[in-house]
Amino acid sequence: MALGPWNLFALENTLSAATAPLLKTPLHGLHLELGARMVPFAGYSMPVQYPAGLMAEHHHTRSAAGLFDVSHMGQLRLVGPDAAAAFETLMPVDVIDLPVGKQRYGLLLNGEGGIIDDLMFVNRGSDLFVIVNGACKAGDIAHIQARIGARCEVIPMPERALLALQGPQAAQALSRLLTHIEKLVFMTGGHFTWEGADLFITRSGYTGEDGFEISVPDSHAEGLARTLLAQPEVQPVGLGARNSLRLEAGLCLYGNDIDTGTTPVEAGLTWALQKVRRAGGAREGGYPGAAKVMAQLQDAAGALTRKRVGLVALERIPVREHTELQDAAGRRVGEVTSGLLGPSIDRPVAMGYVDAAQAAPGTRLNALVRGKPVPMEVSPMPFVPNRYYRG
């Protein structure tokens, strides 16, 4: 069964093809030793899959624990008493009131309300710890530095790697290495020590499963990865399975499903916009593109014209990104942005943008695959229920 993970790499491959030699993460040698197939991704040489194959890696993560190298992603700190208030001016998100130890999903916006990047941040008390997408990190850091660098220190952390341990047995495996790791719940984080190294760990990830993201000094990354892989529950997993897992979980891939031309409301990410930043909230607006985003939230004068939806194909034919979507009369009503044959549910699933009038669950549409209509139905997401640990 071909899963076609290449949508994941299209943008990054294009960007990296004509630029500098590929960078390597601290786990590069380990990936080669494990027999990984390496591909260009976000300017790095990264493992797309290991000898077990994408399908096996996907199912192993759903049933046990998969270890991902996500060291290509950007890590940075925002330091200073004004850091939270300053960072909040860049996003339609509540940063100021985030309690110490809590993590939140955020969206950097441009002046038109388009998404520059999506990110995760944690209030660590002494700073804000931020993780951004690998392909966007240089631009993100420059953007943040230019706009709020006079109000707080913006400190990139290239000296640290990032591992993700995902799956229902991730906590069981990690608890053999670290005491009290089980006290973390979904979207919280804390400092831990392993072999003398400071780790910062959040209980989060991008697969829909329970799991952890582990920020570790480069010097200890390979040792930690080897120790985790020595646990009976853990197998290495590449970017291909990461893509199929996140799509089944209904999570956006930056560059495919969201970009600078997409607003949070169009993308269905309104759950990330806290009440305090909305119309009538205590800190209403005040971020780039606020007028457009708030008009779309209220759908003032039909301001919301398109919307991201989940799609399930009614025939066993995978529908890839950029496939046109039509209504029953043959009119173009949208386009697929991500699609594959979902390994966990064994049926084709996709997400894409359609006219707002066609976004209701149960709406029947046709996808044009090689000129032939494939019937699809608008579906709620996630396609596979999330299994985050909330305590």
N, C-alpha and C positions, 0 to 999 in steps of 0.2 A: 504494500500500500504506500503510495507516494504522498508524503505530507507537505512537500514543497515549502520548506522553511525560508526560502530565499527572499520572501517579502521582507523578512527581518533584516536582511543585509543590503537591500537595494540602495537605500540612501547612503549608508556608510561606505559601501563599496565604491559608489560613485565619487564620494568625497575623498576617499583614500587612494583611488587608482592613480591619480596624477600628482600626488603629493609626496611627502618625505617617506623614507623607509618605515615599515611598521614598527610600532613600539611593542615591547614585551612586558608582560606582568611578571611579578616575582615567581609565579607558578609555571612559567613557560616550559622550563626543563621537565617538570613533573608531567605536564600535559603530553609532551613528546614521549616520555617514558611509559605513560599509560596508553599510548597508541592513538591519541586523539587526532582527528582530522582538523587541521587548522585553517581558518579563513580570515580574511581582513574584516575587521569590524570596529568601527569608531576609531580608526587609526591604529588599532592594535592587531596583533596576530592572536586569534582567540579560538578555543575549541568549539566546533559546531556539534561534534558527537564523538563518542569513544567506540571501541569495537563492539560493545553490546548493541549499539544502534539507538536511534532516536526513539523508536517505539518502546524498547525495553527501558530506556532511561525515563521516559514519561511515566510508564506504569510503576516503575520502582519508586519514583517520587510520590506518586499517589498512594502507594501502599507501605512505604518504609521511610527512607530519607535519602535525598539527593544532595550532593555537594556541588555548588556552582562557584566558579571564579568570576566575580563581577568587579575585579580590581580596575577595570577600564573606567568605571564610573568615578565622578568627581566627589571629593570630600573637602569640606572647608568649614572654618569656624568663623562666627561673627562674635566679636568680643567688645564689651563696653556697656555702660549702664543704659545707653540709648539704643542698643542693638535691636531689641524686639520692636520698639516703636518705629525704628527706621526700616526694618525689614517688612513690617506690615504695610508700609506705603507702596510696596511693589506688588502686593498680592491681595485678592479679595478674601483674605483668610484671617482668622483671629490668631494673631501671634502673641499679642500682649498678655492675654489671659491664659495662655497655655501653662499648666502647672509644671513644676520641676519634675523631670523624669518621664514626661509624656511626649509622645511623638505625634506629628500631624502631617497630612498630605497638603502640599501647597502648589500654587500655579503662578509662575511669573508671567505677567501680561504686558503686551505693548499698548500703545495709545489707542488702538482700535479694538481693544479687548481680546486680541489674538494671543494664543498661548506660546510664549517664548520657550518655556520648558515646564515640565512637571517635576516635582521634587519632594523629598521627605526632610523634615527637620525635627530636632529634639531640643527641648529646653533642658540643658544640663546644669542650670543654676549659674555657673560661671561663664557660660557661653551658649550660643545656639550652634548645634552641630547639624550641618546640612549635607545631604547627598543629592547630587544632580546626575542627569544622564551623561554617559560618556561622550557621545557625539556633540553634546551641547556645552560641555564644561568650560572650555576656554571662553566662549561667548557669554555664558552665564556669569562667570567670575568677573569679566570685564564690565558687563552690564551692572552687576551689583556694586562693584567698586566705583563705577562712574557715578552712580546715583546716591549711594549712601556711604561711600568710603570716607566722607568727612565727618560722619556721625558715629562710626564704629570701625574697628579693625576688621578687615576682610582677609582671612588667613587661609590660603590653599594648603592642603595636606598631601602633597605628592609622595610623602615618605610612608604612607600607609596603604596596605592592600585591603580588599573587601571580599569576604567569603559569604555565601548564603547557604545555609543548611535548611532544607525544606522537606516537609513531609510529616506524617502522623507519628513517626518514631524519632523525629529530630530531637525532641526534649530528652527522650530516654538516652540517646547517644551522647548528647552534649553534657548531660548531668554526670557522666562518669569522669569528665575532665574538670568540671566547674561546679563547686557547691553553690546551692541557692539559685541556680539558673532557673529552676522551676517556679521561682517567685515572680518572674516577669510574666505579664499577660500581654495580650495583643496591643501593639502601639505604645509600649513602654520600653525604657532602656536603662542600662546601668553599666558601671565600670566593673571589670573582673580582671583577675591576674592569672596568667598561665605561663609557666616557665620563666617567671620574672618579667614578662611583658604585660603592658597595660592593654587590655582589650576593652573596646566599647561595643556593647551588644544590645541590639533592639530585637524585640519579638515581633517580627514583621517579615515581609517578603513580597514576591510578585507572582506567586503560583496559585493563590487561593487556599493553600494548605497552611497549617500551623508551621512555624519555623522561625529562624533567626538570621539576622544579618550581623556579621562580625567584622568590625574594623580592627585590624591588627597591624603592628609595625611590619614593614617589608622584611626585616631581618628574621621574623618569626613566622611568616606566612606559610612557607613550604613545610616547616615542622608541624605547624598546627594542622595543615591540610592532610599530611601523612598520618598524623595521629587520629584525625577524624575518619579517614578512609580505612583505618585499621579496626574501626568499630564494625560489628557484624551487620548493623542496619544500613551502613552508608556506602553509596556507590557514586562515582563521578558522573556529572550530567553536563551536557553542553548547551550551547545557545539554541540549537534546534528544538530540543524539548522545552527549554525555557519559553520559547515562543508559543508552542502548542498548549502548554500549561496556562500561560497568562491569557490566551484567547479563550480557552474554556472557562476561565475565571471571569471573563468579561472585562478585563483590564486593558487599557489603551497602550499602544506602542507609539512613543513619540516619533514623528516622521511619517507614520502610516495613518494612525487614527486621530491624532491631534497635531496641530502645527500652528504657525503664526497667523494663519487665516481662519482659525477655528476658535470660537469663544467657549468658555466653560459651559454655558447654557446649551449651546448647540451640541456640545460633546456629552451632555447628560451628566455633567460632573457637579451639579448643583448641591449634592450632598457635601461637597467640600467647601461650600460658601456658608460660613456660620451666620447666624441671625444678627449678630452684632454689626456685621458689615453690610447688611441688606437695608433696603429702604425702611426707615423708621427705627433702625438699630442705633445703639449708643454711639457707634463709630461708623456711621453710614458712608459708603463711598470712600473717596480719598485715595483711590488706586488708579493706575492707568486703565483707560477704557471703561471707567465706572458707569458713565451715562448709558453706554450701549448695553453693557452687561445687565444693569438694573432694569432697563426697558425690556430686555428679553426675558428677564425673570418674571416680570409682570405681564409679558406678552402685550405690551402697549401698542396699539394700532398694528397688530400683526407683526411685531418686531422679530419674532422667531419664525424664520422661513424654512429652516431645515433642522434635522435632529439626528443624532447617532442612535442606531437601533441594532439589536441582535437579529440575526436571520438564520433560519434553519432550512436547508434544502429538502424538498420533498422527494427528490430522487437522489440516488447514491452517486452524485457527481460533485466533487469539490469545486467551489467557486472562489477564485483568487481575487486579490486586490486589483482595483481599476476596472473590474467588470461592471458594465452598465446595468442598471436596474430599471425596469419598465413597469407601468401599470397594465391592466388588462386590455386597455385600448392601444397599447404599444407606444405610449408616450414615455420619454425619459423622465424618471422621478428621482434618480439618485445613483450612487456608485458604491461598490464594495471597497473597503479600505484594508481589511484583513480577512482571510478565509482559509480553511483547511478541513480535512477530515478529522474530526475530534477523536483522538485515540480512546479517551475514557468512555465516551458515549457512542462511539462507532457510527457516527453519522456526520454529514458535512454541516459545519457551522461557519458563520461569518459575522462580521459587523461592518456597518457602513452608514452613509448619510442618505436620508431620503427627505422629500418634501414633508413639512410638518403635518400636512393633511394625510400622509400615508404612514404615519409612525405608530399607529395604535397596534398593540399586540393582536395577532390573528389576521392582520392585513395580508392578502395574497399579492405577490409581485412575481415578476419573471426576471431572471438574470440571463443576460446574453452570453453564453459560453460557446465560443467558436461559431457565432452566428445563430445558435439554436437556443430557444428559451428554456431555461431550467426553472421550474416553479419553486418559489421560496415563500416562507411565511415569517412575518415579523414576530420575534420571540422575546420574552423577558430574558434578562441576563442576571446572574451568571448561568452558563449552560451546565456547569457542574457546581453544586452547592459549595460555598466557602466553608472551611473548617478551622477558622481562626480560634485560638485559645483565649477566651475572655474571663477565665477564672471561675 
